Amino acid sequence: MNTKAIATQIPVNACACGCGQEVGKRAMYRPGHDARHVSVLVAELFNTIQDGGKVTKQMIASSAKSLPSAALQAKFTRAAERLVAKAEAPKPEAKAEAAK
């Protein structure tokens, strides 16, 4: 009987950031794409603010749950909270007009 090893193709996963690139069987992201995923989620919140919407802590928490690790969730939460604080801060020209 012939017992040659037959090369089987190992299924590869798609990167979790949504870029569609392949990753190894144990990886979730391509190098640097974990930060890209966080940036994409923060950009979605930014677009919500730009469109006149309100970003709540619940929205931030639900978006954070889509990330696979606690470290990435914390990174996203910090970035989202900074974005919201910056959006809610009074504009410099508004301060100047109030001082007049």
N, C-alpha and C positions, 0 to 999 in steps of 0.2 A: 504494500500500500504506500502511496506517495504522501508524505506528511510535510510537504513544503508549507511554510508559513505564507498565508495569503494576506497581503497588505489590505487592511480595512481602513476606510476613510473615517477619521475621527470627526464626529460632528462638532462644529465650532459654533460658538454663540455670537450673537450680535452685541455690540457695545451697548451698555445700558444708558448711555447719554442720548441715544437716538440717532447717532450719525450713520449707523448701518454697517460700520466696519467690523471686521471679524476680530474676536479675541480668543485666547486660548481656552482650554476646557475648564480651567480653574479660575480664570479672571472674569471680572464683571465689566471692567472698563479697559480701554486702551490707555497707555500712559498719558496723564494729564487730562483725560476726559472726565474724571470725577469732578474736577473743578469746572469743566465746561458744563456739566449737567447742572451744577449749582448755579452757574451764571445764567443758563437758559431759564431756570425757574425764577431767579431774581428779575430777569428781563420781562418775564410775563407779569410779575407784580408791578414793575415799572410802567408797563403798557397800560395796566388797569388804572394806575394813578393818573397817567397822562390822558386817559379817556374820561377822566372825571369820576372814576369809581373810588370806593373806599376799601382799603385793605385792612382787614381785621386780624386779630391774633388767631382766630379760628382758621382763617384762610392760610395763614403762615404755617400753622400746625398741620393742616391737612396736606399742604404741599410738601412739607418736611417728611411726612410719612412715606412719600413715594421714593425716598432715598434709602439705600440698603443698609447703611451703617449709622450708628449713633454719632460718630464723628462728623460725617457729612451732614446729618440732620442738624447738628449744632452749628456747623459752619454756615449752612443755609439760613438758619434762624437768626444768627447774628447779622448776616448781610441784609436780610429782609428787614430786621428791626432798624438797622442804620438807614436803610432806604426810606422807610416810613417816617423816621424821625427827621430826616432831611427834608422830606416832602411837606411835613407839617410845620417845619420851622418858618418863622416869618421871613419874608424876602427882604434883602437889604434896602431896596428902594422903598418898601413899605415902612421900614423903621425911619428912614430919612423924611418921608412925608409926614409921619406921625410927630416927629420932632419939630416941625415947622409951626 
